[in-house]
Structure formats: structure tokens, C-alpha cells
Amino acid sequence: MASEIAKSAVELVGGVVDLVDAFGVKDLVQLGVSLTQQGVDAGSKAYAKKAEEKSALVEVAEIYSSDYRLKLEDAKRWLEEDGLKVEAVVAQPAIAYKDCSNLEVVASNFKLKQKVKPGTRIILKYVTTEVIKASRKLFAESERQKAEAEQKKADRQAERAEKTKQTLDKTAATVQRGFSGATAAAKKSIGGILSKIPKKEVSGCGCGFENAPGTRFCGGCGSRLGD
């Protein structure tokens, strides 16, 4: 590989030497300047030609926007005055056209303000009364489907809420039954404990005062007990 590079370098140097011998240094320099000037001239001509072609382009007029739309005849006149060819076709129904007026331009095959060559064919899409009616039907159907989807969503949410409520009610009932059973068992247990506690005997008196067993006279009225 190194030997091949060295050989190419030797051949290149030899070629330069041959050129110097044939033309001389001065002529060789002059030749280089001439070739450079030719390249510059060619580049300048190409740039000038491109600039000329660019200046010859025309801008597609802004015949419609989100705020306004020209009627078909007005749009054709604007474009034809700029040297463009115009072809008009009826647009297909679309929700975006539901609020349009008859014969309004709604689209084209080129972007507005785009630079094109004179004579370029511009295809304009416009709407008719039938297209507008069909577009409104599309809008109504779309709204109906949206409302239906919202209703189904609300129904599913209500169904989930009802199932959750039923689950909570069952859980509460189960807890209540368990609590009632525990309360009854507790009452029964307490009753058993109380039944085992010996009752305190008291000696009553006609006045209602309760006296301790073995008391001979009432602590309330002083009457003799046991009479």
C-alpha cells in the first residue's frame, strides 16, 4: 500500500515538472488564473439564472382562511390575473364546511402564498348547497355519537356506583348481624354472672325504708320490726 502511494506521488510530481517544462512557470500560473475565472463566471451565471427564475415566480393568492372565504368567481379572477390556470372541483362533505356559504372556496392543491411558476394549474375546491347540507348532517351525526358515548359512560359509572353501594350494604348488614350476635352473647354472659351473685337480704318496713337483716327497729320511721 505504501509503495503504491509513493509511486502515485512520484507520478504527480513528474506531471507538474512536465507542465513547468512545457509552459513555464508564468504561463502555468496564468492558466490557473484563467481556469479560476472561468469557474467564477460559470457560478455567477448560474446564480443569476436562478435569481431570475425565482423572481419570475408568482405567489398563490390567499383566497381563503379561517376568517373568510372568497366566492369561486372572485378566487378564479384573482389567480388568473396572476397568470395562473384555474380548475374548479366540488369538495366532498366535511364537518368543517357546515357553516360555509354556497360557492365558497374551501381548499386548493397548493398552499396559500406558495411561490409557483406562471401558468401553474391551481385546483380550487368549493362547496355547494348540497355539500353544506351533507356537512351539517355529518356534524349532527357526530354530535349524536358523542352524546351517546357520554350517556354510555354515565350509565357505566352509575352501574359501578350501584354495585359498590350494594357491596357496602351487604358488608354493613354482616357487621350488624355480628354485632347483634356479640351483644346477645354478652348480655347472656352478664346475666349468668349476675345470677351467681348472692342477693343481699333486707328487712322491709311499711314506710318503705330498707333495713339490714337483724335490725329490730326501722331506721326510717322507728317502728319495731317483726311485729
Secondary structure, DSSP 8 states (H G I E B T S, - for coil): -HHHHHHHHHHHHHHHHHHHHHHHHHHHHHHHHHHHHHHHHHHHHHHHHHHHHHHT-EE----B-SS-B-BHHHHHHHHHHTT-EEEEEE----GGGTT--TTBEEEESS-TT-EE-TT-EEEEEE--HHHHHHHHHHHHHHHHHHHHHHHHHHHHHHHHHHHHHHHHHHHHHHHHHHHHHHHHHHHHHHHHHHHHS-----EE-TTS-EE-TT-SB-TTT--BTT-
